[in-house]
Amino acid sequence: MSEYNCEKYTKDKIRAVDAKFEAQKIAFSPITFQAVRALLELGILKSVCDSGDKGLTLDEAAKAAGISHYGAKVLFEIALGMNIVKVLPQEAEDRFILGKTGWFLLEDEMTKVNFDFVNDVCYKGAFELKRSVQEGKPLGLEVFGYEGKTIYEVLSALPENVKKSWFSFDHFYSDIGFTEALPIVFSDRPKKIVDIGGNTAKWAICCCRYNPDVEVTIVDLPGQTAVAEREIEKAGFSHRIKTFACNVLNEETAFPQGADVIWMSQFLDCFSLEEVRRIMKKLRNAAGPSTDIYIFEPFWDKQRFDAASYSLQATSLYFTCMANGNSKMYNSKEFSDTVESSGFKIIEAHNNVGSNDYSLLRCRKNS
């Protein structure tokens, strides 16, 4: 059966006139993105929002932002075309109020996180998407001065604003689901957890706060474990959380053994399916017959809302041109098939975990 067998992807119901409009949005999207950036960074959208039902004139907006009447006018006219602002009817002088789309750009946390991530991490490097697809390498990373690397190898050395937007994006999606995932993971009272791809130790710290006896080992690249160790010390859990620095793809790497639970949150989507198989096969050597392997991933075909599915599909392009050149956000079927073909059985699947609709897969290795 097709991975995309649903009406949204098999039926082309959009009217031709609307399809043409959508095509124009795509054609101008790099420029309109920058227009929105200007509206936000100049404080114009905030001024419109603060004006409430009274609205704001062009001259008032221009004065507040310190720009010309002309500058305000070109920004407001594209904002009208994008449904970011609206004009109050029957006024002697045009007064602009915030539209629904404008509200989401200004106030919605998901939109803000996505916008900053694209602007700071992806925008300039995205010009190399075609080359990245052709060569299977994250060639967009060259805009930060790195060639032949993945973003994970250089993350700790990226400019501060880039790191801030990257971590905000990474944490926003997974952290919201931790509260619902913890009772599931601790249902059998694990004493030892290995957190593979533990990043800044968010999950490990949550585990230690949730259970007073658990011990956690974080497995990640040296740059990430160095950051994790600082966060662990600040949280006061250095006696219960340890780190194990390594490259998981290195053939000589062996994961720590003896864990009751092996946890991977938004980790395996950082690898190609072939690399996922290699990692899962290494896990077979580290896992005992009763070790639970929990995989926490957002599958784009398990989302309740189109905006979430679209965001995940778009995030795959970041992996292509900025992260590693070969991974993506997976749909549930291709991912589950890969896990099971690596010698594991999925014994439980919890979907729609947290407000961002993560899936929590509980796996055990086949005997």
DRENDO-496143 format. One record per residue (C-alpha): residue number from 1; residue in one letter; chain; y, z, x. Coordinates in Angstrom, 3 decimals, always signed. Example, Ala and Ser with C-alpha at 12.3 -4.5 7.8 and 13.67 -1.06 7.14 Angstrom:
% residues 2
<1 "A" "A" <-4.500 +7.800 +12.300>>
<2 "S" "A" <-1.060 +7.140 +13.670>>
END
This chain:
% residues 367
<1 "M" "A" <+0.000 +0.000 +0.000>>
<2 "S" "A" <+3.523 -0.796 +1.192>>
<3 "E" "A" <+5.586 +2.047 +2.648>>
<4 "Y" "A" <+8.524 +0.841 +0.561>>
<5 "N" "A" <+6.829 +0.395 -2.801>>
<6 "C" "A" <+9.524 +1.691 -5.136>>
<7 "E" "A" <+11.866 -0.148 -7.471>>
<8 "K" "A" <+14.954 +0.581 -5.389>>
<9 "Y" "A" <+13.536 -1.407 -2.471>>
<10 "T" "A" <+11.590 -4.075 -4.387>>
<11 "K" "A" <+14.077 -5.053 -7.140>>
<12 "D" "A" <+17.430 -6.685 -6.358>>
<13 "K" "A" <+19.366 -5.688 -9.464>>
<14 "I" "A" <+22.911 -5.718 -8.095>>
<15 "R" "A" <+25.270 -8.279 -9.621>>
<16 "A" "A" <+26.381 -11.056 -7.264>>
<17 "V" "A" <+30.042 -10.058 -7.585>>
<18 "D" "A" <+29.194 -6.466 -6.636>>
<19 "A" "A" <+26.958 -7.622 -3.779>>
<20 "K" "A" <+29.858 -9.639 -2.388>>
<21 "F" "A" <+32.061 -6.540 -2.510>>
<22 "E" "A" <+29.400 -4.533 -0.681>>
<23 "A" "A" <+29.238 -7.259 +1.954>>
<24 "Q" "A" <+33.006 -7.026 +2.508>>
<25 "K" "A" <+32.735 -3.263 +2.956>>
<26 "I" "A" <+30.201 -3.875 +5.707>>
<27 "A" "A" <+32.319 -6.596 +7.334>>
<28 "F" "A" <+35.357 -4.324 +7.611>>
<29 "S" "A" <+33.521 -1.017 +8.096>>
<30 "P" "A" <+34.448 -0.414 +11.769>>
<31 "I" "A" <+38.161 -0.723 +10.917>>
<32 "T" "A" <+37.995 +1.236 +7.678>>
<33 "F" "A" <+36.129 +4.027 +9.472>>
<34 "Q" "A" <+39.044 +4.309 +11.884>>
<35 "A" "A" <+41.481 +4.286 +8.956>>
<36 "V" "A" <+39.685 +7.291 +7.479>>
<37 "R" "A" <+39.753 +8.961 +10.891>>
<38 "A" "A" <+43.546 +8.467 +10.967>>
<39 "L" "A" <+43.935 +9.827 +7.430>>
<40 "L" "A" <+41.992 +12.931 +8.432>>
<41 "E" "A" <+43.401 +13.568 +11.886>>
<42 "L" "A" <+47.012 +12.941 +10.847>>
<43 "G" "A" <+46.552 +15.480 +8.066>>
<44 "I" "A" <+47.382 +12.945 +5.373>>
<45 "L" "A" <+44.347 +13.611 +3.171>>
<46 "K" "A" <+44.991 +17.348 +3.446>>
<47 "S" "A" <+48.616 +16.818 +2.377>>
<48 "V" "A" <+47.497 +14.750 -0.618>>
<49 "C" "A" <+44.968 +17.436 -1.538>>
<50 "D" "A" <+47.571 +20.191 -1.231>>
<51 "S" "A" <+49.932 +18.275 -3.519>>
<52 "G" "A" <+47.472 +18.794 -6.379>>
<53 "D" "A" <+48.175 +17.123 -9.703>>
<54 "K" "A" <+51.778 +16.421 -8.705>>
<55 "G" "A" <+50.708 +13.955 -6.045>>
<56 "L" "A" <+52.464 +12.752 -2.920>>
<57 "T" "A" <+54.802 +9.787 -2.351>>
<58 "L" "A" <+54.513 +7.474 +0.619>>
<59 "D" "A" <+57.709 +8.838 +2.157>>
<60 "E" "A" <+56.565 +12.434 +1.708>>
<61 "A" "A" <+53.217 +11.619 +3.331>>
<62 "A" "A" <+54.882 +9.719 +6.178>>
<63 "K" "A" <+57.285 +12.582 +6.895>>
<64 "A" "A" <+54.505 +15.202 +6.856>>
<65 "A" "A" <+52.372 +13.118 +9.250>>
<66 "G" "A" <+55.222 +12.069 +11.512>>
<67 "I" "A" <+54.606 +8.339 +11.014>>
<68 "S" "A" <+56.566 +5.405 +9.583>>
<69 "H" "A" <+56.692 +4.324 +5.952>>
<70 "Y" "A" <+54.791 +1.219 +7.070>>
<71 "G" "A" <+52.039 +3.283 +8.697>>
<72 "A" "A" <+51.620 +5.423 +5.604>>
<73 "K" "A" <+51.537 +2.358 +3.368>>
<74 "V" "A" <+48.747 +0.513 +5.201>>
<75 "L" "A" <+46.641 +3.676 +5.281>>
<76 "F" "A" <+47.201 +4.464 +1.598>>
<77 "E" "A" <+46.453 +0.907 +0.496>>
<78 "I" "A" <+43.068 +0.829 +2.224>>
<79 "A" "A" <+42.464 +4.339 +0.866>>
<80 "L" "A" <+43.057 +2.926 -2.623>>
<81 "G" "A" <+40.552 +0.142 -1.946>>
<82 "M" "A" <+37.978 +2.706 -0.796>>
<83 "N" "A" <+38.545 +5.050 -3.778>>
<84 "I" "A" <+39.757 +7.761 -1.419>>
<85 "V" "A" <+43.041 +8.193 -3.272>>
<86 "K" "A" <+44.323 +7.248 -6.711>>
<87 "V" "A" <+47.822 +6.598 -8.083>>
<88 "L" "A" <+49.240 +8.702 -10.892>>
<89 "P" "A" <+49.920 +6.400 -13.869>>
<90 "Q" "A" <+53.320 +5.878 -15.454>>
<91 "E" "A" <+55.407 +7.463 -12.717>>
<92 "A" "A" <+58.807 +6.109 -11.684>>
<93 "E" "A" <+57.706 +6.309 -8.042>>
<94 "D" "A" <+54.120 +5.884 -6.876>>
<95 "R" "A" <+52.498 +9.252 -6.302>>
<96 "F" "A" <+49.042 +9.532 -4.757>>
<97 "I" "A" <+46.377 +12.083 -5.601>>
<98 "L" "A" <+42.973 +12.707 -4.037>>
<99 "G" "A" <+40.048 +10.699 -5.412>>
<100 "K" "A" <+36.475 +11.954 -5.575>>
<101 "T" "A" <+35.487 +10.081 -2.413>>
<102 "G" "A" <+38.495 +11.577 -0.654>>
<103 "W" "A" <+37.413 +15.052 -1.690>>
<104 "F" "A" <+33.977 +14.564 -0.127>>
<105 "L" "A" <+35.524 +13.272 +3.099>>
<106 "L" "A" <+37.784 +16.299 +3.237>>
<107 "E" "A" <+35.599 +19.113 +1.912>>
<108 "D" "A" <+31.891 +18.201 +1.888>>
<109 "E" "A" <+30.109 +19.717 +4.890>>
<110 "M" "A" <+27.429 +17.027 +5.119>>
<111 "T" "A" <+30.043 +14.271 +5.120>>
<112 "K" "A" <+32.177 +16.023 +7.731>>
<113 "V" "A" <+29.207 +16.627 +10.029>>
<114 "N" "A" <+28.049 +13.018 +9.705>>
<115 "F" "A" <+31.569 +11.655 +10.240>>
<116 "D" "A" <+32.214 +13.681 +13.393>>
<117 "F" "A" <+28.765 +12.822 +14.754>>
<118 "V" "A" <+29.336 +9.092 +14.287>>
<119 "N" "A" <+32.880 +9.263 +15.663>>
<120 "D" "A" <+32.208 +11.408 +18.727>>
<121 "V" "A" <+28.610 +10.560 +19.614>>
<122 "C" "A" <+27.802 +7.104 +18.251>>
<123 "Y" "A" <+30.860 +4.968 +17.541>>
<124 "K" "A" <+31.593 +3.380 +20.917>>
<125 "G" "A" <+27.963 +3.147 +21.967>>
<126 "A" "A" <+26.958 +1.476 +18.702>>
<127 "F" "A" <+28.405 -1.771 +20.035>>
<128 "E" "A" <+25.269 -1.948 +22.192>>
<129 "L" "A" <+22.850 -1.655 +19.256>>
<130 "K" "A" <+21.686 -5.267 +19.488>>
<131 "R" "A" <+20.967 -4.966 +23.223>>
<132 "S" "A" <+19.250 -1.637 +22.618>>
<133 "V" "A" <+16.947 -3.228 +20.041>>
<134 "Q" "A" <+16.207 -6.109 +22.387>>
<135 "E" "A" <+15.454 -3.930 +25.406>>
<136 "G" "A" <+14.090 -0.783 +23.744>>
<137 "K" "A" <+16.568 +1.407 +25.645>>
<138 "P" "A" <+19.514 +3.573 +24.507>>
<139 "L" "A" <+22.114 +1.344 +26.146>>
<140 "G" "A" <+24.956 +2.844 +24.129>>
<141 "L" "A" <+24.647 +5.921 +26.330>>
<142 "E" "A" <+26.351 +3.898 +29.048>>
<143 "V" "A" <+29.726 +4.687 +27.418>>
<144 "F" "A" <+29.284 +8.243 +28.720>>
<145 "G" "A" <+28.394 +6.999 +32.199>>
<146 "Y" "A" <+24.599 +7.280 +32.017>>
<147 "E" "A" <+22.109 +4.482 +32.593>>
<148 "G" "A" <+18.335 +4.746 +32.425>>
<149 "K" "A" <+18.473 +8.140 +30.720>>
<150 "T" "A" <+17.830 +9.574 +27.273>>
<151 "I" "A" <+20.470 +11.683 +25.575>>
<152 "Y" "A" <+18.238 +14.759 +25.854>>
<153 "E" "A" <+18.259 +14.568 +29.649>>
<154 "V" "A" <+22.076 +14.552 +29.810>>
<155 "L" "A" <+23.004 +16.485 +26.681>>
<156 "S" "A" <+24.235 +19.573 +28.505>>
<157 "A" "A" <+26.533 +17.411 +30.665>>
<158 "L" "A" <+28.190 +15.411 +27.859>>
<159 "P" "A" <+31.878 +16.017 +27.021>>
<160 "E" "A" <+32.469 +19.191 +25.022>>
<161 "N" "A" <+33.574 +17.432 +21.824>>
<162 "V" "A" <+30.475 +15.222 +21.956>>
<163 "K" "A" <+28.155 +18.199 +22.440>>
<164 "K" "A" <+29.895 +20.090 +19.639>>
<165 "S" "A" <+29.433 +17.224 +17.174>>
<166 "W" "A" <+25.839 +16.618 +18.323>>
<167 "F" "A" <+24.775 +20.227 +17.868>>
<168 "S" "A" <+26.659 +20.566 +14.560>>
<169 "F" "A" <+24.791 +17.522 +13.266>>
<170 "D" "A" <+21.428 +18.725 +14.581>>
<171 "H" "A" <+21.775 +22.270 +13.253>>
<172 "F" "A" <+23.315 +21.402 +9.883>>
<173 "Y" "A" <+20.223 +19.653 +8.628>>
<174 "S" "A" <+17.439 +21.870 +9.914>>
<175 "D" "A" <+18.997 +25.351 +9.828>>
<176 "I" "A" <+19.584 +25.309 +6.072>>
<177 "G" "A" <+15.826 +25.114 +5.505>>
<178 "F" "A" <+14.872 +27.945 +7.855>>
<179 "T" "A" <+15.268 +30.629 +5.174>>
<180 "E" "A" <+12.669 +28.963 +2.940>>
<181 "A" "A" <+10.375 +28.043 +5.831>>
<182 "L" "A" <+10.117 +31.547 +7.332>>
<183 "P" "A" <+7.991 +33.140 +4.545>>
<184 "I" "A" <+5.595 +30.186 +4.684>>
<185 "V" "A" <+5.177 +30.323 +8.455>>
<186 "F" "A" <+4.765 +34.105 +8.452>>
<187 "S" "A" <+2.356 +34.213 +5.502>>
<188 "D" "A" <-0.547 +34.922 +7.905>>
<189 "R" "A" <+1.538 +37.290 +10.086>>
<190 "P" "A" <+1.516 +35.366 +13.382>>
<191 "K" "A" <+2.114 +37.420 +16.513>>
<192 "K" "A" <+2.735 +34.564 +18.955>>
<193 "I" "A" <+4.707 +31.395 +18.207>>
<194 "V" "A" <+5.271 +28.456 +20.518>>
<195 "D" "A" <+8.439 +26.584 +19.548>>
<196 "I" "A" <+8.274 +23.081 +21.012>>
<197 "G" "A" <+11.707 +21.488 +21.214>>
<198 "G" "A" <+13.388 +24.843 +20.650>>
<199 "N" "A" <+16.830 +23.560 +21.616>>
<200 "T" "A" <+19.404 +26.395 +21.400>>
<201 "A" "A" <+16.843 +28.972 +20.181>>
<202 "K" "A" <+18.097 +29.010 +16.576>>
<203 "W" "A" <+14.576 +29.086 +15.102>>
<204 "A" "A" <+13.207 +31.540 +17.668>>
<205 "I" "A" <+16.033 +33.991 +16.993>>
<206 "C" "A" <+15.498 +33.630 +13.239>>
<207 "C" "A" <+11.814 +34.470 +13.741>>
<208 "C" "A" <+12.612 +37.608 +15.727>>
<209 "R" "A" <+15.094 +38.761 +13.122>>
<210 "Y" "A" <+12.587 +38.072 +10.354>>
<211 "N" "A" <+9.640 +39.847 +12.008>>
<212 "P" "A" <+9.986 +42.790 +14.425>>
<213 "D" "A" <+6.721 +42.131 +16.262>>
<214 "V" "A" <+6.578 +38.379 +16.842>>
<215 "E" "A" <+6.941 +36.873 +20.313>>
<216 "V" "A" <+8.184 +33.316 +20.796>>
<217 "T" "A" <+7.950 +30.867 +23.681>>
<218 "I" "A" <+10.401 +27.956 +23.643>>
<219 "V" "A" <+9.264 +24.699 +25.245>>
<220 "D" "A" <+12.032 +22.221 +26.081>>
<221 "L" "A" <+13.779 +20.307 +28.847>>
<222 "P" "A" <+15.400 +22.420 +31.583>>
<223 "G" "A" <+18.943 +21.728 +30.360>>
<224 "Q" "A" <+18.082 +22.921 +26.872>>
<225 "T" "A" <+16.144 +25.995 +27.974>>
<226 "A" "A" <+19.132 +27.065 +30.089>>
<227 "V" "A" <+21.321 +26.957 +26.967>>
<228 "A" "A" <+18.600 +28.709 +24.948>>
<229 "E" "A" <+18.371 +31.537 +27.454>>
<230 "R" "A" <+22.083 +32.266 +27.104>>
<231 "E" "A" <+21.795 +32.342 +23.315>>
<232 "I" "A" <+18.683 +34.546 +23.471>>
<233 "E" "A" <+20.444 +37.048 +25.701>>
<234 "K" "A" <+23.484 +37.144 +23.407>>
<235 "A" "A" <+21.190 +37.809 +20.429>>
<236 "G" "A" <+19.406 +40.617 +22.288>>
<237 "F" "A" <+15.906 +39.100 +22.213>>
<238 "S" "A" <+15.220 +38.393 +25.892>>
<239 "H" "A" <+12.250 +40.767 +25.749>>
<240 "R" "A" <+10.606 +38.795 +22.916>>
<241 "I" "A" <+11.645 +35.176 +23.517>>
<242 "K" "A" <+10.632 +33.347 +26.683>>
<243 "T" "A" <+11.253 +29.776 +27.775>>
<244 "F" "A" <+8.984 +27.166 +29.315>>
<245 "A" "A" <+10.960 +24.288 +30.864>>
<246 "C" "A" <+9.212 +20.926 +31.057>>
<247 "N" "A" <+9.214 +17.306 +29.988>>
<248 "V" "A" <+6.674 +17.123 +27.162>>
<249 "L" "A" <+5.886 +13.488 +27.978>>
<250 "N" "A" <+4.952 +14.260 +31.570>>
<251 "E" "A" <+1.229 +13.671 +31.964>>
<252 "E" "A" <+0.866 +16.897 +33.943>>
<253 "T" "A" <+2.559 +19.059 +31.320>>
<254 "A" "A" <+0.254 +21.490 +29.511>>
<255 "F" "A" <+1.584 +23.470 +26.584>>
<256 "P" "A" <+1.221 +27.293 +26.538>>
<257 "Q" "A" <-2.026 +28.413 +24.930>>
<258 "G" "A" <-2.952 +31.345 +22.726>>
<259 "A" "A" <-0.358 +30.810 +19.990>>
<260 "D" "A" <-1.059 +31.685 +16.372>>
<261 "V" "A" <+1.582 +29.151 +15.336>>
<262 "I" "A" <+2.993 +26.082 +17.052>>
<263 "W" "A" <+6.326 +25.104 +15.524>>
<264 "M" "A" <+8.193 +21.796 +15.827>>
<265 "S" "A" <+11.458 +21.407 +13.939>>
<266 "Q" "A" <+13.110 +17.988 +13.885>>
<267 "F" "A" <+11.399 +17.339 +17.206>>
<268 "L" "A" <+8.813 +14.612 +16.786>>
<269 "D" "A" <+11.350 +12.195 +15.310>>
<270 "C" "A" <+12.789 +12.137 +18.858>>
<271 "F" "A" <+9.776 +10.096 +19.968>>
<272 "S" "A" <+8.076 +6.814 +19.192>>
<273 "L" "A" <+4.871 +6.965 +17.167>>
<274 "E" "A" <+2.838 +6.302 +20.313>>
<275 "E" "A" <+4.603 +9.195 +22.029>>
<276 "V" "A" <+3.988 +11.388 +18.968>>
<277 "R" "A" <+0.269 +10.668 +19.345>>
<278 "R" "A" <+0.403 +11.647 +23.015>>
<279 "I" "A" <+2.167 +14.915 +22.179>>
<280 "M" "A" <-0.224 +15.728 +19.347>>
<281 "K" "A" <-3.214 +15.107 +21.598>>
<282 "K" "A" <-1.759 +17.554 +24.129>>
<283 "L" "A" <-1.452 +20.055 +21.303>>
<284 "R" "A" <-5.192 +19.801 +20.710>>
<285 "N" "A" <-5.725 +21.350 +24.140>>
<286 "A" "A" <-3.256 +24.172 +23.432>>
<287 "A" "A" <-4.335 +24.942 +19.855>>
<288 "G" "A" <-7.309 +27.037 +18.847>>
<289 "P" "A" <-9.381 +26.336 +15.722>>
<290 "S" "A" <-7.205 +28.700 +13.655>>
<291 "T" "A" <-3.828 +27.783 +15.184>>
<292 "D" "A" <-1.409 +26.510 +12.577>>
<293 "I" "A" <+0.805 +23.639 +13.664>>
<294 "Y" "A" <+3.930 +23.507 +11.522>>
<295 "I" "A" <+6.005 +20.323 +11.579>>
<296 "F" "A" <+9.451 +20.515 +9.975>>
<297 "E" "A" <+10.897 +17.047 +9.348>>
<298 "P" "A" <+13.206 +15.272 +6.885>>
<299 "F" "A" <+11.388 +12.163 +5.619>>
<300 "W" "A" <+13.760 +9.644 +4.121>>
<301 "D" "A" <+11.343 +8.725 +1.315>>
<302 "K" "A" <+11.082 +12.389 +0.201>>
<303 "Q" "A" <+14.803 +12.868 -0.478>>
<304 "R" "A" <+16.077 +13.558 -3.974>>
<305 "F" "A" <+19.386 +11.747 -3.492>>
<306 "D" "A" <+20.222 +8.256 -2.252>>
<307 "A" "A" <+22.982 +9.616 +0.005>>
<308 "A" "A" <+20.414 +11.675 +1.914>>
<309 "S" "A" <+17.945 +8.794 +2.280>>
<310 "Y" "A" <+20.722 +6.512 +3.494>>
<311 "S" "A" <+21.958 +9.097 +6.008>>
<312 "L" "A" <+18.465 +9.410 +7.490>>
<313 "Q" "A" <+17.977 +5.645 +7.649>>
<314 "A" "A" <+21.334 +5.355 +9.427>>
<315 "T" "A" <+20.390 +8.152 +11.821>>
<316 "S" "A" <+17.540 +5.959 +13.075>>
<317 "L" "A" <+20.192 +3.653 +14.540>>
<318 "Y" "A" <+21.559 +6.564 +16.587>>
<319 "F" "A" <+18.091 +7.031 +18.098>>
<320 "T" "A" <+17.965 +3.328 +18.901>>
<321 "C" "A" <+21.283 +2.935 +20.730>>
<322 "M" "A" <+22.174 +6.467 +21.881>>
<323 "A" "A" <+19.161 +8.787 +22.055>>
<324 "N" "A" <+16.076 +7.091 +23.487>>
<325 "G" "A" <+15.734 +3.527 +22.206>>
<326 "N" "A" <+12.348 +3.925 +20.531>>
<327 "S" "A" <+12.271 +6.662 +17.866>>
<328 "K" "A" <+13.562 +6.982 +14.313>>
<329 "M" "A" <+13.649 +9.054 +11.160>>
<330 "Y" "A" <+10.226 +8.419 +9.683>>
<331 "N" "A" <+8.944 +7.986 +6.180>>
<332 "S" "A" <+6.187 +10.369 +5.156>>
<333 "K" "A" <+3.312 +7.875 +5.186>>
<334 "E" "A" <+3.786 +6.473 +8.701>>
<335 "F" "A" <+4.306 +9.976 +10.062>>
<336 "S" "A" <+1.325 +11.566 +8.301>>
<337 "D" "A" <-0.941 +8.685 +9.304>>
<338 "T" "A" <+0.093 +9.207 +12.930>>
<339 "V" "A" <-0.578 +12.957 +12.846>>
<340 "E" "A" <-3.997 +12.517 +11.264>>
<341 "S" "A" <-4.982 +9.698 +13.633>>
<342 "S" "A" <-4.239 +12.117 +16.505>>
<343 "G" "A" <-7.059 +14.449 +15.498>>
<344 "F" "A" <-5.323 +16.748 +13.007>>
<345 "K" "A" <-5.657 +17.416 +9.311>>
<346 "I" "A" <-2.625 +18.149 +7.134>>
<347 "I" "A" <-3.780 +21.068 +5.021>>
<348 "E" "A" <-0.474 +21.795 +3.262>>
<349 "A" "A" <+2.704 +19.836 +2.634>>
<350 "H" "A" <+5.783 +21.598 +1.302>>
<351 "N" "A" <+8.435 +19.071 +0.302>>
<352 "N" "A" <+12.093 +19.617 -0.654>>
<353 "V" "A" <+12.406 +22.712 +1.532>>
<354 "G" "A" <+16.044 +23.776 +1.650>>
<355 "S" "A" <+18.979 +21.920 +0.182>>
<356 "N" "A" <+18.484 +19.072 +2.684>>
<357 "D" "A" <+14.967 +18.313 +1.444>>
<358 "Y" "A" <+12.912 +18.913 +4.560>>
<359 "S" "A" <+9.145 +18.634 +4.520>>
<360 "L" "A" <+7.045 +21.369 +6.123>>
<361 "L" "A" <+3.584 +20.175 +7.130>>
<362 "R" "A" <+0.893 +22.683 +8.024>>
<363 "C" "A" <-1.742 +21.130 +10.262>>
<364 "R" "A" <-4.886 +22.169 +12.074>>
<365 "K" "A" <-6.891 +20.233 +14.590>>
<366 "N" "A" <-10.129 +18.675 +13.440>>
<367 "S" "A" <-13.244 +20.300 +14.829>>
END
